[in-house]
Amino acid sequence: MKLKISKTLISKEEIEDKVSEIANSINNDYKNKELIIIGILKGAFIVISDLAKKLNIDVTFDFMSIKSYEGTSSSGQIKIDKDLDTDITGKHILIVEDILDTGLTLSHLKNLLESRNPESIEMLCIFVKKDVAKNPVHIKYKGFEIGPEFVVGYGLDYNGKFRELPYLAVLSEA
C-alpha cells in the first residue's frame, strides 16, 4: 500500500503560534517553581525543542520511550523502552506528548508516574483527536483538536517517516 500526503491540516505558522501560547501559559503557571518536562519519544521531540526555546522558567528535561502503535493503529499494549533518568519525587511534572488518540498510553503513563510521588503531574498534547479516547485523560495544555484521520508531521510518523514535516498533514492511500 502506497501512502501519500493528501492535504495540510494545520500549517507551520498555526503550530508556531500555538506553541508560543502554550509556552506563555507554562511560564505563568510554573513561575517560581522547578519543573521537569518529560518528553515522550519519539514524537514529542519536535514539540519539546520548539517549546524549550520559549520557556523562561526553572526547567529540566527528561525523556521516556513508550510504544502502543504498530503501523496506523493502536496495539492496545504499552511497552516502556526507555524510562526516566531523573527521580521525580516531590517535583512538578509536565508530560509532553505529540498526540492524544485512545488515551491508553497517557493513562498508563500517568498512573506509573503518580506511583513515584511527584508534587504534581500535568499533560501537554499538541494534537488531540476528538471523540476517540477510550481512557479520557485530563490534558491541561491542548494544542489542536483534530478529526479521526491518520496524520503525520510535526513529530508524528508513519513507520518512522514524515516526522520532519513542519506542519500536520493527512496521510492517505495514493
NORQUI-V290593 format. One record per pair of residues at least 24 apart in sequence whose C-alpha atoms are under 7 Angstrom apart, sorted by the first residue. I is the first residue (numbers start at 1). J is the second residue. Records with the same first field share a line. If there is no record, write none. Layout:
I = J + J
This chain:
1 = 173
2 = 173 + 174
3 = 171 + 172 + 173 + 174
4 = 171 + 172 + 173 + 174
5 = 169 + 170 + 171 + 172
6 = 170 + 171 + 172
7 = 169 + 170
8 = 168 + 169 + 170
9 = 168 + 169 + 170
10 = 167 + 168 + 169
11 = 167 + 168
12 = 166 + 167
18 = 143
19 = 51
20 = 54
22 = 141
23 = 51 + 54 + 55
27 = 55 + 56 + 57
30 = 57
31 = 57
33 = 58
34 = 58 + 59 + 92
35 = 59 + 60 + 91 + 92 + 93
36 = 60 + 61 + 92 + 93 + 94
37 = 61 + 62 + 93 + 94 + 95 + 96
38 = 62 + 63 + 64 + 94 + 95 + 96
39 = 63 + 64 + 95 + 96 + 97
40 = 64 + 65 + 66 + 96 + 97
41 = 65 + 66
43 = 98 + 155 + 156
44 = 96 + 97 + 98 + 155
45 = 155
46 = 154 + 155
62 = 86
68 = 105
71 = 158 + 159
72 = 158
78 = 105
88 = 116 + 118
89 = 116 + 117 + 118
90 = 117 + 118 + 119
91 = 118 + 119 + 120
92 = 118 + 119 + 120 + 121
93 = 118 + 120 + 121 + 122
94 = 121 + 122 + 123
95 = 122 + 123 + 124
96 = 123 + 124 + 125
97 = 124 + 125
98 = 125 + 126 + 127 + 155 + 156
99 = 125 + 126 + 127 + 128
100 = 125 + 127 + 128 + 129
101 = 128 + 129 + 132 + 133
102 = 132 + 133 + 134 + 135
103 = 133 + 134 + 135 + 136 + 137
104 = 134 + 135
107 = 135 + 137
